[in-house]
Every structure is written in structure tokens, then in C-alpha cells.
Amino acid sequence: MLQETNTVKDDIRAAHRRRRASLLPEQLEAAGVALAVHGEAWAGTVTGRSPGTACVYLGVGQEPPTLPLIAALHRGGHKVLLPVCEPGRELGWVFWTPDTRFERSKYAPILEPAGERHGPETAGGAAMLFIPATAVDLAGNRIGQGGGYYDKFLGHLATAGKEIPLAAVIYDDELLPAGRIPAEEFDRPVPAVLMPSGYRKLPGGA
């Protein structure tokens, strides 16, 4: 059963990566602008228009572009934490500023911010989370990049009793009907998605 579940997830992940690979630069630029607008608006509703701390990630390549969102949150007075991959599939966190430089991760094929690293207790104090996904269904089931870092991080938050508002960032055509994504015991459902068309709370999300 586990192998079958992983095969289904791998097939969905591969299909969406192929679709992402066909996106044109102007489509990526437009998506980044829209995500920034809708993401900053949602952040304002979460914090009551007061400054807060947001955990975001750097979307690279054909991923939904999040750098405009990161910059917009910072301009709006929010502190922004970006993830760093650590041993054991754990996430560390670095505060971002416009001067932050990026470097290749030692543990994953991604770019990470350079700077002082903070542990999960710092991220656990965030007001909101924007997390990566390659697809989400209406039940809140999420397919990530396959590394398991965020499932482990969300598991830590759940164990600590922290319920931080979060949204998975995807393109509009990556929101699937309920039940399309099989769930495993360690998977953590998401309550909402952020798409270029806007923020959407999921009826089946946790």
C-alpha cells in the first residue's frame, strides 16, 4: 500500500513539474506579482495589519515565484524567515533582508539564505507560514518536493501544540479535487492555499 501511495504521488509530482516546465518567463513574472499581492493581503488579515513574522521559502526555477512576496512582506514591516536544510531532514531558519545572499544547500538542490541560523523554536513563534507544494487537493492533502522537510517541521509544531496559520503556495491548476492525493500517516494536511488567483481556505483542510 505504501509503495502504491508513493507511486501515485510521484506520478502527480512528475506531471505537475512537466507542466511547470512549460511556463513562459512572462507567466512566471505575472504569477509572482499576483502571489505577492494576495499573500501580503492574507498576512494583513492574520496579524490585524500589525507587523509579524512570516516563514516563507524561496521559489526557484519554475516553482511559484515567492521572492516578490518575500520583498512585499518585508516592505510591509513583517520579519521574514527563510528555511535552511539541516541534517536529519530538519529545517533551520534565517531572517531575510534585501541584502541577504543565497548559496547552494549542502543537503538539497535548492538555494538557501546565508546568515545566522535559528532553530524551530524561532519559526514556532511565527504569525504565518507559506510552505511549498507541487499539488494540493481540496481535502488539504499536499504533495511536497519529496524531501519530507516540511512534513517533519509541521509535525514538530503539532507536537508542541502550535497552530500557526499556513498556506501552501501553488499554481491555480495544481489545486485538485478532494481525494486525488493519497494521505500517509506522517502527512500533514494544509488548511489553505495561496495561488496567483488568490488565497483560498480549503473545506477539507485541518
C-alpha positions in Angstrom: 0.0 0.0 0.0 2.8 2.4 0.9 4.6 1.7 -2.4 1.3 2.3 -4.3 0.7 5.6 -2.5 4.3 6.8 -3.2 3.8 5.8 -6.9 0.6 7.9 -7.1 2.3 10.9 -5.5 5.4 10.5 -7.7 3.2 10.5 -10.8 1.3 13.6 -9.8 4.5 15.4 -8.8 6.1 14.5 -12.2 3.1 15.6 -14.2 3.0 19.0 -12.4 6.7 19.5 -12.8 6.3 18.9 -16.6 3.5 21.5 -16.7 5.6 23.9 -14.7 8.5 23.5 -17.2 6.3 24.8 -20.0 5.6 28.1 -18.2 7.0 31.2 -20.0 9.0 33.9 -18.2 6.1 36.4 -18.5 3.8 33.9 -16.9 6.2 33.4 -14.0 6.6 37.1 -13.6 2.8 37.6 -13.5 2.4 34.8 -11.0 5.0 36.3 -8.7 3.3 39.7 -8.7 -0.1 38.1 -8.0 1.2 35.9 -5.2 2.8 39.0 -3.6 -0.5 40.9 -3.7 -2.7 38.1 -2.4 -0.1 36.9 0.1 0.5 40.3 1.7 -3.2 40.8 1.9 -3.7 37.5 3.7 -0.8 38.3 6.1 -2.5 41.5 7.0 -5.7 39.7 8.0 -3.7 37.2 10.1 -1.9 39.9 12.0 -4.6 42.6 12.1 -2.4 44.8 9.9 0.3 44.8 12.5 3.9 43.7 11.8 4.5 40.0 12.4 6.9 37.2 11.5 6.3 35.1 8.3 8.0 31.9 7.4 8.3 31.8 3.6 10.5 29.9 1.2 12.4 30.9 -1.9 10.6 29.6 -5.0 13.3 29.0 -7.7 13.2 27.8 -11.3 9.7 27.0 -12.4 8.3 27.0 -8.9 5.7 29.7 -8.0 7.9 32.7 -7.6 7.9 33.9 -4.0 10.7 36.5 -4.0 8.2 39.3 -4.8 6.1 38.0 -1.8 9.1 38.0 0.5 10.0 41.5 -0.5 6.4 42.7 -0.1 6.2 41.3 3.3 9.4 42.9 4.3 8.4 46.3 3.0 5.1 45.9 4.9 7.1 45.7 8.2 7.0 41.9 8.7 10.1 39.9 9.6 10.7 37.1 7.1 12.3 33.8 8.0 13.6 31.6 5.2 14.3 27.9 5.6 17.7 26.1 5.6 18.0 22.3 5.2 19.8 20.7 8.2 20.9 17.1 8.8 18.1 14.6 9.6 15.6 16.4 7.3 15.3 19.2 9.9 14.8 22.9 9.0 16.8 25.8 10.3 15.7 29.4 9.7 17.5 32.6 8.7 16.0 36.1 8.8 15.9 37.7 5.3 16.7 41.3 4.3 17.2 42.8 0.9 21.0 42.3 1.5 20.7 38.6 2.2 22.8 36.5 -0.2 22.0 32.9 -1.2 24.1 29.8 -1.6 23.6 26.2 -2.6 22.3 23.9 0.1 24.5 21.1 1.3 21.6 18.8 1.7 19.1 19.6 -1.1 19.1 21.0 -4.7 18.0 24.5 -3.6 19.3 27.9 -2.8 19.3 28.9 0.8 19.9 32.2 2.7 23.3 32.7 4.3 23.3 34.1 7.8 22.7 33.3 11.4 20.6 30.2 11.7 17.8 29.8 14.2 16.0 26.7 15.4 12.4 25.5 15.2 11.5 27.4 18.3 12.1 30.7 16.4 9.9 29.5 13.5 7.4 28.3 16.0 6.8 31.9 17.1 5.9 33.0 13.6 2.5 34.5 12.8 2.1 32.7 9.5 3.6 30.1 7.3 3.9 29.9 3.5 5.0 26.4 2.5 5.9 24.8 -0.8 3.8 22.2 -2.7 3.6 20.7 -6.1 -0.1 19.9 -5.7 -2.9 20.1 -3.0 -6.3 18.6 -3.1 -9.5 20.1 -1.6 -9.2 17.8 1.4 -6.0 19.5 2.3 -3.7 16.7 1.3 -0.4 18.1 0.0 2.4 16.8 -2.2 5.7 18.5 -1.5 9.0 18.2 -3.3 9.7 14.7 -1.9 12.2 15.6 0.8 10.0 15.4 3.8 11.4 18.5 5.5 8.1 20.4 5.8 6.2 17.3 7.0 8.7 16.9 9.8 8.6 20.6 10.6 4.8 20.7 10.7 4.9 17.5 12.9 7.1 19.3 15.4 4.7 22.2 15.5 1.7 19.8 16.1 3.6 18.0 18.8 4.3 21.4 20.5 0.6 22.3 20.2 1.3 25.3 17.9 -1.4 26.0 15.3 0.1 28.7 13.1 -2.0 29.9 10.1 -0.5 28.5 7.0 -1.0 28.3 3.2 0.7 26.1 0.6 1.8 28.0 -2.4 0.8 26.5 -5.8 -0.4 27.5 -9.3 -4.1 27.5 -9.9 -4.2 24.3 -11.9 -2.4 22.4 -9.0 -5.5 22.5 -6.7 -7.1 19.1 -7.3 -10.4 17.5 -6.3 -10.7 16.0 -2.8 -9.3 12.5 -2.6 -6.9 12.8 -5.6 -3.9 12.8 -3.3 -3.4 9.8 -1.0 -2.5 10.6 2.6 0.0 8.7 4.7 0.3 8.7 8.5 3.1 11.2 8.6 1.4 13.6 6.1 0.1 16.9 7.5 -2.9 18.4 5.7 -3.0 22.1 5.0 -5.9 24.4 5.7 -5.4 26.8 2.8 -3.6 27.5 -0.4 -2.1 30.7 -1.9 -2.4 30.8 -5.7 -2.0 33.6 -8.3 -5.8 33.8 -8.3 -5.9 34.4 -4.6 -5.9 32.9 -1.1 -8.4 30.0 -0.6 -9.3 28.3 2.5 -9.9 24.6 1.9 -13.2 23.0 3.2 -11.3 19.7 4.0 -8.2 21.3 5.4 -7.2 20.9 9.0 
